[in-house]
Amino acid sequence: MDPEVLSDAYSRKGDALALARKFEEAIALYDRAIEVDPECCEAWTNKAIALNALGRTRESLECVERALDISPSPIAEDLRESMIGESGE
């Protein structure tokens, strides 16, 4: 199967879990998406959102930075700005 298609499928399943506030399970699926396609900006961004929801700010920021290294993303940029603003940096 095409890695991008498989990665997208894992990301969508992760999104459904994140909507149900099952963040740990969502993160596991985002990790699978990233394993299949390390350049999947969406998986990195959504993993960052789930990590942030769990209060794991440092890990979240690392994922946001990785997403932005891959591709510009208004969602990732907004998340990064809000996290930096919250930390007072």
Backbone as CSV, one residue per row, in Angstrom:
resi,resn,N_x,N_y,N_z,CA_x,CA_y,CA_z,C_x,C_y,C_z
1,MET,0.845,-1.184,0.000,0.000,0.000,0.000,0.889,1.246,0.000
2,ASP,0.421,2.260,-0.666,1.126,3.535,-0.748,1.314,4.103,0.666
3,PRO,2.563,4.455,1.056,2.807,4.984,2.398,1.968,6.210,2.744
4,GLU,1.751,7.097,1.785,0.957,8.294,2.070,-0.500,7.942,2.376
5,VAL,-1.041,6.972,1.654,-2.419,6.536,1.877,-2.544,5.874,3.249
6,LEU,-1.592,5.015,3.576,-1.607,4.330,4.868,-1.433,5.322,6.013
7,SER,-0.509,6.253,5.853,-0.288,7.283,6.862,-1.542,8.115,7.077
8,ASP,-2.207,8.470,5.989,-3.447,9.244,6.075,-4.525,8.462,6.821
9,ALA,-4.599,7.167,6.572,-5.599,6.333,7.257,-5.337,6.307,8.759
10,TYR,-4.080,6.135,9.155,-3.737,6.164,10.579,-4.055,7.528,11.185
11,SER,-3.743,8.585,10.463,-4.010,9.937,10.971,-5.500,10.165,11.175
12,ARG,-6.303,9.733,10.228,-7.758,9.919,10.361,-8.316,9.147,11.553
13,LYS,-7.806,7.927,11.778,-8.237,7.163,12.948,-7.796,7.874,14.232
14,GLY,-6.593,8.425,14.206,-6.116,9.196,15.346,-6.977,10.417,15.598
15,ASP,-7.396,11.073,14.531,-8.260,12.251,14.666,-9.584,11.885,15.352
16,ALA,-10.146,10.738,14.977,-11.409,10.303,15.589,-11.218,10.046,17.080
17,LEU,-10.098,9.442,17.433,-9.823,9.195,18.851,-9.585,10.500,19.604
18,ALA,-8.888,11.422,18.976,-8.633,12.713,19.626,-9.952,13.456,19.860
19,LEU,-10.859,13.385,18.911,-12.172,14.017,19.087,-12.928,13.412,20.261
20,ALA,-12.688,12.128,20.502,-13.314,11.442,21.632,-12.502,11.641,22.918
21,ARG,-11.489,12.488,22.846,-10.613,12.813,23.976,-9.812,11.606,24.470
22,LYS,-9.541,10.681,23.564,-8.696,9.517,23.853,-7.312,9.816,23.305
23,PHE,-6.655,10.770,23.966,-5.426,11.339,23.421,-4.268,10.345,23.359
24,GLU,-4.104,9.501,24.368,-3.002,8.523,24.339,-3.151,7.577,23.154
25,GLU,-4.376,7.110,22.923,-4.628,6.215,21.789,-4.413,6.949,20.467
26,ALA,-4.819,8.204,20.419,-4.617,9.003,19.202,-3.135,9.172,18.918
27,ILE,-2.364,9.456,19.951,-0.915,9.638,19.781,-0.282,8.370,19.225
28,ALA,-0.724,7.221,19.710,-0.185,5.955,19.193,-0.445,5.818,17.693
29,LEU,-1.622,6.235,17.236,-1.916,6.155,15.806,-1.141,7.202,15.012
30,TYR,-0.977,8.392,15.574,-0.145,9.393,14.888,1.292,8.886,14.766
31,ASP,1.775,8.196,15.800,3.118,7.616,15.728,3.213,6.584,14.610
32,ARG,2.169,5.783,14.448,2.166,4.799,13.358,2.177,5.510,12.004
33,ALA,1.396,6.580,11.902,1.377,7.355,10.655,2.766,7.901,10.344
34,ILE,3.436,8.393,11.372,4.778,8.967,11.207,5.794,7.883,10.856
35,GLU,5.641,6.689,11.414,6.537,5.576,11.065,6.434,5.254,9.581
36,VAL,5.205,5.268,9.073,4.965,4.932,7.664,5.445,6.060,6.753
37,ASP,5.177,7.302,7.161,5.543,8.471,6.355,6.072,9.571,7.277
38,PRO,7.380,9.583,7.530,7.960,10.570,8.443,7.761,12.022,8.017
39,GLU,7.358,12.241,6.783,7.142,13.598,6.283,5.671,14.018,6.326
40,CYS,4.860,13.301,7.083,3.424,13.614,7.181,3.225,14.758,8.174
41,CYS,3.159,15.947,7.645,3.008,17.155,8.455,1.748,17.096,9.310
42,GLU,0.672,16.580,8.751,-0.606,16.506,9.472,-0.484,15.621,10.716
43,ALA,0.183,14.488,10.594,0.344,13.592,11.747,1.179,14.259,12.839
44,TRP,2.258,14.940,12.446,3.089,15.648,13.424,2.288,16.743,14.123
45,THR,1.501,17.489,13.353,0.709,18.586,13.932,-0.357,18.052,14.875
46,ASN,-1.069,17.027,14.452,-2.138,16.487,15.287,-1.590,15.786,16.521
47,LYS,-0.422,15.171,16.389,0.234,14.598,17.567,0.571,15.714,18.555
48,ALA,1.054,16.837,18.039,1.377,17.978,18.901,0.132,18.478,19.634
49,ILE,-0.991,18.532,18.944,-2.239,18.983,19.566,-2.653,18.026,20.687
50,ALA,-2.556,16.725,20.425,-2.919,15.732,21.444,-1.969,15.804,22.641
51,LEU,-0.680,15.936,22.384,0.291,16.057,23.474,0.019,17.310,24.296
52,ASN,-0.293,18.394,23.626,-0.584,19.646,24.317,-1.825,19.494,25.208
53,ALA,-2.822,18.777,24.721,-4.039,18.549,25.505,-3.745,17.759,26.776
54,LEU,-2.683,16.949,26.735,-2.283,16.169,27.907,-1.304,16.937,28.802
55,GLY,-0.979,18.161,28.405,-0.056,18.968,29.193,1.404,18.625,28.951
56,ARG,1.687,17.898,27.894,3.061,17.500,27.572,3.642,18.520,26.582
57,THR,3.840,19.719,27.105,4.180,20.878,26.281,5.495,20.722,25.542
58,ARG,6.531,20.264,26.217,7.846,20.144,25.561,7.766,19.205,24.367
59,GLU,7.154,18.036,24.551,7.005,17.084,23.448,6.143,17.673,22.333
60,SER,5.091,18.372,22.738,4.206,18.995,21.770,4.955,20.006,20.918
61,LEU,5.746,20.831,21.555,6.507,21.847,20.831,7.504,21.208,19.868
62,GLU,8.122,20.097,20.276,9.049,19.386,19.387,8.319,18.888,18.137
63,CYS,7.102,18.379,18.323,6.320,17.895,17.177,5.895,19.043,16.271
64,VAL,5.520,20.168,16.870,5.148,21.344,16.080,6.328,21.805,15.235
65,GLU,7.496,21.855,15.853,8.688,22.284,15.113,8.983,21.323,13.966
66,ARG,8.812,20.029,14.201,9.050,19.044,13.140,8.041,19.248,12.003
67,ALA,6.778,19.481,12.361,5.757,19.719,11.337,6.119,20.939,10.499
68,LEU,6.567,21.994,11.154,6.910,23.220,10.432,8.184,23.060,9.607
69,ASP,9.085,22.155,10.018,10.261,21.859,9.202,9.850,21.194,7.890
70,ILE,8.773,20.425,7.949,8.295,19.697,6.772,7.562,20.628,5.812
71,SER,6.658,21.450,6.384,5.805,22.278,5.535,5.176,23.402,6.352
72,PRO,4.974,24.566,5.756,4.258,25.630,6.467,2.838,25.165,6.796
73,SER,2.399,25.483,7.994,1.065,25.079,8.421,0.512,26.126,9.369
74,PRO,-0.563,26.797,8.985,-1.151,27.795,9.880,-1.561,27.200,11.228
75,ILE,-2.034,25.963,11.218,-2.447,25.328,12.470,-1.230,25.122,13.372
76,ALA,-0.150,24.598,12.810,1.067,24.373,13.598,1.667,25.700,14.066
77,GLU,1.645,26.695,13.201,2.177,28.004,13.588,1.377,28.609,14.736
78,ASP,0.040,28.515,14.666,-0.808,29.034,15.742,-0.566,28.286,17.045
79,LEU,-0.428,26.965,16.961,-0.179,26.167,18.157,1.156,26.545,18.785
80,ARG,2.172,26.679,17.948,3.495,27.060,18.453,3.413,28.423,19.153
81,GLU,2.764,29.381,18.531,2.652,30.718,19.116,1.909,30.674,20.447
82,SER,0.832,29.883,20.516,0.081,29.832,21.779,0.898,29.159,22.873
83,MET,1.671,28.135,22.525,2.498,27.473,23.530,3.625,28.364,23.998
84,ILE,4.243,29.080,23.087,5.313,29.995,23.474,4.746,31.122,24.332
85,GLY,3.565,31.614,23.977,2.907,32.654,24.759,2.579,32.189,26.163
86,GLU,2.122,30.937,26.284,1.775,30.396,27.602,2.995,30.197,28.478
87,SER,4.133,29.860,27.848,5.331,29.619,28.636,6.072,30.896,28.978
88,GLY,5.674,31.999,28.348,6.300,33.279,28.629,7.642,33.469,27.963
89,GLU,7.956,32.615,26.995,9.242,32.745,26.294,9.183,33.797,25.222
